[in-house]
Amino acid sequence: MAERNVTIASANGLHARPASMFVQAVTGSGLAVELSKGEKTLNAGSILGVISLGLQHGDEVTLHAQGDNADAVLDDLAAFLGTDHDA
């Protein structure tokens, strides 16, 4: 299983617009991706789940995926979360 640790870079956190863009990228990857913050792990393809984490600027999260191309998919998703979408 591939894994990436990422710090949320968006100045206003992962609110509705960037969360929606993130979920679209996850579902478009064709892989089952999990997102973890602390002890909570959820399906990263669920907009309600992602928003429920209340991710703020500077929060540390972990992405997990398994399957063909998992490393490349997680690299792309980590780059997305590591970009300030509020700039």
CNS distance restraints for C-alpha pairs under 8 A (distance, minus, plus):
assign (resid   1 and name CA) (resid  64 and name CA) 6.71 0.50 0.50
assign (resid   1 and name CA) (resid  65 and name CA) 5.82 0.50 0.50
assign (resid   1 and name CA) (resid  66 and name CA) 4.74 0.50 0.50
assign (resid   1 and name CA) (resid  67 and name CA) 7.66 0.50 0.50
assign (resid   1 and name CA) (resid  70 and name CA) 7.91 0.50 0.50
assign (resid   2 and name CA) (resid  64 and name CA) 5.68 0.50 0.50
assign (resid   2 and name CA) (resid  65 and name CA) 5.40 0.50 0.50
assign (resid   2 and name CA) (resid  66 and name CA) 6.07 0.50 0.50
assign (resid   2 and name CA) (resid  70 and name CA) 6.17 0.50 0.50
assign (resid   2 and name CA) (resid  71 and name CA) 5.91 0.50 0.50
assign (resid   2 and name CA) (resid  74 and name CA) 7.55 0.50 0.50
assign (resid   3 and name CA) (resid  62 and name CA) 6.83 0.50 0.50
assign (resid   3 and name CA) (resid  63 and name CA) 5.48 0.50 0.50
assign (resid   3 and name CA) (resid  64 and name CA) 4.56 0.50 0.50
assign (resid   3 and name CA) (resid  65 and name CA) 6.66 0.50 0.50
assign (resid   3 and name CA) (resid  71 and name CA) 7.83 0.50 0.50
assign (resid   3 and name CA) (resid  74 and name CA) 7.23 0.50 0.50
assign (resid   4 and name CA) (resid  62 and name CA) 5.58 0.50 0.50
assign (resid   4 and name CA) (resid  63 and name CA) 5.17 0.50 0.50
assign (resid   4 and name CA) (resid  64 and name CA) 6.77 0.50 0.50
assign (resid   4 and name CA) (resid  74 and name CA) 6.60 0.50 0.50
assign (resid   4 and name CA) (resid  75 and name CA) 7.59 0.50 0.50
assign (resid   4 and name CA) (resid  78 and name CA) 6.87 0.50 0.50
assign (resid   5 and name CA) (resid  60 and name CA) 6.99 0.50 0.50
assign (resid   5 and name CA) (resid  61 and name CA) 5.80 0.50 0.50
assign (resid   5 and name CA) (resid  62 and name CA) 4.43 0.50 0.50
assign (resid   5 and name CA) (resid  63 and name CA) 6.46 0.50 0.50
assign (resid   5 and name CA) (resid  78 and name CA) 7.71 0.50 0.50
assign (resid   6 and name CA) (resid  60 and name CA) 5.74 0.50 0.50
assign (resid   6 and name CA) (resid  61 and name CA) 5.39 0.50 0.50
assign (resid   6 and name CA) (resid  62 and name CA) 6.13 0.50 0.50
assign (resid   6 and name CA) (resid  63 and name CA) 7.76 0.50 0.50
assign (resid   6 and name CA) (resid  78 and name CA) 6.00 0.50 0.50
assign (resid   6 and name CA) (resid  81 and name CA) 6.94 0.50 0.50
assign (resid   6 and name CA) (resid  82 and name CA) 6.61 0.50 0.50
assign (resid   7 and name CA) (resid  57 and name CA) 7.73 0.50 0.50
assign (resid   7 and name CA) (resid  58 and name CA) 5.50 0.50 0.50
assign (resid   7 and name CA) (resid  59 and name CA) 5.55 0.50 0.50
assign (resid   7 and name CA) (resid  60 and name CA) 4.58 0.50 0.50
assign (resid   7 and name CA) (resid  61 and name CA) 6.34 0.50 0.50
assign (resid   7 and name CA) (resid  81 and name CA) 7.11 0.50 0.50
assign (resid   7 and name CA) (resid  82 and name CA) 6.13 0.50 0.50
assign (resid   8 and name CA) (resid  13 and name CA) 6.70 0.50 0.50
assign (resid   8 and name CA) (resid  14 and name CA) 7.52 0.50 0.50
assign (resid   8 and name CA) (resid  55 and name CA) 7.31 0.50 0.50
assign (resid   8 and name CA) (resid  56 and name CA) 6.72 0.50 0.50
assign (resid   8 and name CA) (resid  57 and name CA) 5.20 0.50 0.50
assign (resid   8 and name CA) (resid  58 and name CA) 5.15 0.50 0.50
assign (resid   8 and name CA) (resid  59 and name CA) 5.42 0.50 0.50
assign (resid   8 and name CA) (resid  60 and name CA) 6.51 0.50 0.50
assign (resid   8 and name CA) (resid  61 and name CA) 7.51 0.50 0.50
assign (resid   8 and name CA) (resid  81 and name CA) 5.39 0.50 0.50
assign (resid   8 and name CA) (resid  82 and name CA) 5.64 0.50 0.50
assign (resid   8 and name CA) (resid  83 and name CA) 7.70 0.50 0.50
assign (resid   9 and name CA) (resid  13 and name CA) 7.18 0.50 0.50
assign (resid   9 and name CA) (resid  57 and name CA) 5.48 0.50 0.50
assign (resid   9 and name CA) (resid  58 and name CA) 6.24 0.50 0.50
assign (resid   9 and name CA) (resid  81 and name CA) 6.28 0.50 0.50
assign (resid   9 and name CA) (resid  82 and name CA) 4.89 0.50 0.50
assign (resid   9 and name CA) (resid  83 and name CA) 5.31 0.50 0.50
assign (resid   9 and name CA) (resid  84 and name CA) 4.89 0.50 0.50
assign (resid   9 and name CA) (resid  85 and name CA) 7.90 0.50 0.50
assign (resid  10 and name CA) (resid  14 and name CA) 6.65 0.50 0.50
assign (resid  10 and name CA) (resid  56 and name CA) 7.77 0.50 0.50
assign (resid  10 and name CA) (resid  57 and name CA) 5.64 0.50 0.50
assign (resid  10 and name CA) (resid  81 and name CA) 7.51 0.50 0.50
assign (resid  10 and name CA) (resid  82 and name CA) 7.55 0.50 0.50
assign (resid  10 and name CA) (resid  83 and name CA) 6.26 0.50 0.50
assign (resid  10 and name CA) (resid  84 and name CA) 3.77 0.50 0.50
assign (resid  10 and name CA) (resid  85 and name CA) 5.28 0.50 0.50
assign (resid  10 and name CA) (resid  86 and name CA) 5.73 0.50 0.50
assign (resid  10 and name CA) (resid  87 and name CA) 7.73 0.50 0.50
assign (resid  11 and name CA) (resid  56 and name CA) 7.84 0.50 0.50
assign (resid  11 and name CA) (resid  57 and name CA) 5.39 0.50 0.50
assign (resid  11 and name CA) (resid  84 and name CA) 6.15 0.50 0.50
assign (resid  11 and name CA) (resid  85 and name CA) 7.64 0.50 0.50
assign (resid  11 and name CA) (resid  86 and name CA) 5.94 0.50 0.50
assign (resid  11 and name CA) (resid  87 and name CA) 7.50 0.50 0.50
assign (resid  12 and name CA) (resid  56 and name CA) 6.50 0.50 0.50
assign (resid  12 and name CA) (resid  57 and name CA) 6.11 0.50 0.50
assign (resid  12 and name CA) (resid  86 and name CA) 6.68 0.50 0.50
assign (resid  13 and name CA) (resid  54 and name CA) 7.84 0.50 0.50
assign (resid  13 and name CA) (resid  55 and name CA) 5.51 0.50 0.50
assign (resid  13 and name CA) (resid  56 and name CA) 3.86 0.50 0.50
assign (resid  13 and name CA) (resid  57 and name CA) 4.59 0.50 0.50
assign (resid  14 and name CA) (resid  18 and name CA) 5.67 0.50 0.50
assign (resid  14 and name CA) (resid  19 and name CA) 5.30 0.50 0.50
assign (resid  14 and name CA) (resid  51 and name CA) 7.21 0.50 0.50
assign (resid  14 and name CA) (resid  54 and name CA) 7.27 0.50 0.50
assign (resid  14 and name CA) (resid  55 and name CA) 5.39 0.50 0.50
assign (resid  14 and name CA) (resid  56 and name CA) 6.30 0.50 0.50
assign (resid  14 and name CA) (resid  57 and name CA) 7.77 0.50 0.50
assign (resid  15 and name CA) (resid  19 and name CA) 5.74 0.50 0.50
assign (resid  15 and name CA) (resid  51 and name CA) 6.75 0.50 0.50
assign (resid  15 and name CA) (resid  54 and name CA) 7.82 0.50 0.50
assign (resid  15 and name CA) (resid  55 and name CA) 7.69 0.50 0.50
assign (resid  16 and name CA) (resid  20 and name CA) 5.92 0.50 0.50
assign (resid  16 and name CA) (resid  51 and name CA) 7.05 0.50 0.50
assign (resid  17 and name CA) (resid  21 and name CA) 6.37 0.50 0.50
assign (resid  18 and name CA) (resid  22 and name CA) 6.03 0.50 0.50
assign (resid  18 and name CA) (resid  85 and name CA) 6.60 0.50 0.50
assign (resid  19 and name CA) (resid  23 and name CA) 6.15 0.50 0.50
assign (resid  19 and name CA) (resid  47 and name CA) 6.73 0.50 0.50
assign (resid  19 and name CA) (resid  50 and name CA) 6.71 0.50 0.50
assign (resid  19 and name CA) (resid  51 and name CA) 6.72 0.50 0.50
assign (resid  20 and name CA) (resid  24 and name CA) 6.17 0.50 0.50
assign (resid  20 and name CA) (resid  47 and name CA) 6.29 0.50 0.50
assign (resid  21 and name CA) (resid  25 and name CA) 6.31 0.50 0.50
assign (resid  22 and name CA) (resid  26 and name CA) 6.27 0.50 0.50
assign (resid  22 and name CA) (resid  77 and name CA) 7.34 0.50 0.50
assign (resid  22 and name CA) (resid  80 and name CA) 7.21 0.50 0.50
assign (resid  22 and name CA) (resid  81 and name CA) 7.80 0.50 0.50
assign (resid  23 and name CA) (resid  27 and name CA) 6.13 0.50 0.50
assign (resid  23 and name CA) (resid  44 and name CA) 6.41 0.50 0.50
assign (resid  23 and name CA) (resid  45 and name CA) 5.01 0.50 0.50
assign (resid  23 and name CA) (resid  46 and name CA) 6.58 0.50 0.50
assign (resid  23 and name CA) (resid  47 and name CA) 6.09 0.50 0.50
assign (resid  23 and name CA) (resid  50 and name CA) 7.92 0.50 0.50
assign (resid  24 and name CA) (resid  28 and name CA) 5.91 0.50 0.50
assign (resid  24 and name CA) (resid  45 and name CA) 7.43 0.50 0.50
assign (resid  25 and name CA) (resid  29 and name CA) 6.23 0.50 0.50
assign (resid  25 and name CA) (resid  77 and name CA) 7.31 0.50 0.50
assign (resid  26 and name CA) (resid  30 and name CA) 7.30 0.50 0.50
assign (resid  26 and name CA) (resid  31 and name CA) 7.29 0.50 0.50
assign (resid  26 and name CA) (resid  32 and name CA) 7.92 0.50 0.50
assign (resid  26 and name CA) (resid  33 and name CA) 6.77 0.50 0.50
assign (resid  26 and name CA) (resid  44 and name CA) 6.66 0.50 0.50
assign (resid  26 and name CA) (resid  45 and name CA) 5.62 0.50 0.50
assign (resid  26 and name CA) (resid  77 and name CA) 7.43 0.50 0.50
assign (resid  27 and name CA) (resid  31 and name CA) 7.19 0.50 0.50
assign (resid  27 and name CA) (resid  45 and name CA) 5.59 0.50 0.50
assign (resid  29 and name CA) (resid  73 and name CA) 6.62 0.50 0.50
assign (resid  31 and name CA) (resid  65 and name CA) 6.84 0.50 0.50
assign (resid  31 and name CA) (resid  66 and name CA) 7.15 0.50 0.50
assign (resid  31 and name CA) (resid  67 and name CA) 6.84 0.50 0.50
assign (resid  31 and name CA) (resid  70 and name CA) 7.43 0.50 0.50
assign (resid  32 and name CA) (resid  43 and name CA) 7.39 0.50 0.50
assign (resid  32 and name CA) (resid  44 and name CA) 7.85 0.50 0.50
assign (resid  32 and name CA) (resid  45 and name CA) 7.63 0.50 0.50
assign (resid  32 and name CA) (resid  65 and name CA) 6.09 0.50 0.50
assign (resid  32 and name CA) (resid  66 and name CA) 7.11 0.50 0.50
assign (resid  33 and name CA) (resid  43 and name CA) 6.21 0.50 0.50
assign (resid  33 and name CA) (resid  44 and name CA) 5.48 0.50 0.50
assign (resid  33 and name CA) (resid  45 and name CA) 6.96 0.50 0.50
assign (resid  33 and name CA) (resid  63 and name CA) 6.87 0.50 0.50
assign (resid  33 and name CA) (resid  64 and name CA) 5.65 0.50 0.50
assign (resid  33 and name CA) (resid  65 and name CA) 4.68 0.50 0.50
assign (resid  33 and name CA) (resid  66 and name CA) 7.59 0.50 0.50
assign (resid  34 and name CA) (resid  41 and name CA) 6.54 0.50 0.50
assign (resid  34 and name CA) (resid  42 and name CA) 5.48 0.50 0.50
assign (resid  34 and name CA) (resid  43 and name CA) 4.74 0.50 0.50
assign (resid  34 and name CA) (resid  44 and name CA) 5.00 0.50 0.50
assign (resid  34 and name CA) (resid  45 and name CA) 7.97 0.50 0.50
assign (resid  34 and name CA) (resid  63 and name CA) 5.71 0.50 0.50
assign (resid  34 and name CA) (resid  64 and name CA) 5.05 0.50 0.50
assign (resid  34 and name CA) (resid  65 and name CA) 6.43 0.50 0.50
assign (resid  35 and name CA) (resid  41 and name CA) 5.60 0.50 0.50
assign (resid  35 and name CA) (resid  42 and name CA) 5.47 0.50 0.50
assign (resid  35 and name CA) (resid  43 and name CA) 6.32 0.50 0.50
assign (resid  35 and name CA) (resid  44 and name CA) 5.24 0.50 0.50
assign (resid  35 and name CA) (resid  50 and name CA) 7.84 0.50 0.50
assign (resid  35 and name CA) (resid  61 and name CA) 6.89 0.50 0.50
assign (resid  35 and name CA) (resid  62 and name CA) 5.77 0.50 0.50
assign (resid  35 and name CA) (resid  63 and name CA) 4.78 0.50 0.50
assign (resid  35 and name CA) (resid  64 and name CA) 6.55 0.50 0.50
assign (resid  36 and name CA) (resid  40 and name CA) 5.55 0.50 0.50
assign (resid  36 and name CA) (resid  41 and name CA) 4.18 0.50 0.50
assign (resid  36 and name CA) (resid  42 and name CA) 6.46 0.50 0.50
assign (resid  36 and name CA) (resid  61 and name CA) 5.53 0.50 0.50
assign (resid  36 and name CA) (resid  62 and name CA) 5.03 0.50 0.50
assign (resid  36 and name CA) (resid  63 and name CA) 6.46 0.50 0.50
assign (resid  37 and name CA) (resid  41 and name CA) 6.59 0.50 0.50
assign (resid  37 and name CA) (resid  53 and name CA) 7.32 0.50 0.50
assign (resid  37 and name CA) (resid  60 and name CA) 6.75 0.50 0.50
assign (resid  37 and name CA) (resid  61 and name CA) 4.85 0.50 0.50
assign (resid  37 and name CA) (resid  62 and name CA) 6.63 0.50 0.50
assign (resid  38 and name CA) (resid  61 and name CA) 7.57 0.50 0.50
assign (resid  42 and name CA) (resid  49 and name CA) 6.50 0.50 0.50
assign (resid  42 and name CA) (resid  50 and name CA) 7.70 0.50 0.50
assign (resid  43 and name CA) (resid  49 and name CA) 6.91 0.50 0.50
assign (resid  43 and name CA) (resid  50 and name CA) 7.90 0.50 0.50
assign (resid  44 and name CA) (resid  49 and name CA) 7.15 0.50 0.50
assign (resid  44 and name CA) (resid  50 and name CA) 6.23 0.50 0.50
assign (resid  45 and name CA) (resid  50 and name CA) 7.91 0.50 0.50
assign (resid  46 and name CA) (resid  50 and name CA) 6.18 0.50 0.50
assign (resid  47 and name CA) (resid  51 and name CA) 6.11 0.50 0.50
assign (resid  48 and name CA) (resid  52 and name CA) 5.94 0.50 0.50
assign (resid  49 and name CA) (resid  53 and name CA) 6.70 0.50 0.50
assign (resid  50 and name CA) (resid  54 and name CA) 7.58 0.50 0.50
assign (resid  51 and name CA) (resid  55 and name CA) 7.30 0.50 0.50
assign (resid  55 and name CA) (resid  59 and name CA) 6.27 0.50 0.50
assign (resid  63 and name CA) (resid  74 and name CA) 6.90 0.50 0.50
assign (resid  63 and name CA) (resid  78 and name CA) 7.71 0.50 0.50
assign (resid  64 and name CA) (resid  74 and name CA) 7.54 0.50 0.50
assign (resid  65 and name CA) (resid  70 and name CA) 5.69 0.50 0.50
assign (resid  65 and name CA) (resid  71 and name CA) 7.97 0.50 0.50
assign (resid  65 and name CA) (resid  74 and name CA) 7.21 0.50 0.50
assign (resid  66 and name CA) (resid  70 and name CA) 5.60 0.50 0.50
assign (resid  69 and name CA) (resid  73 and name CA) 6.20 0.50 0.50
assign (resid  70 and name CA) (resid  74 and name CA) 6.05 0.50 0.50
assign (resid  71 and name CA) (resid  75 and name CA) 6.11 0.50 0.50
assign (resid  72 and name CA) (resid  76 and name CA) 6.32 0.50 0.50
assign (resid  73 and name CA) (resid  77 and name CA) 6.24 0.50 0.50
assign (resid  74 and name CA) (resid  78 and name CA) 5.81 0.50 0.50
assign (resid  75 and name CA) (resid  79 and name CA) 6.13 0.50 0.50
assign (resid  76 and name CA) (resid  80 and name CA) 6.28 0.50 0.50
assign (resid  77 and name CA) (resid  81 and name CA) 6.33 0.50 0.50
assign (resid  78 and name CA) (resid  82 and name CA) 5.97 0.50 0.50
assign (resid  79 and name CA) (resid  83 and name CA) 6.31 0.50 0.50
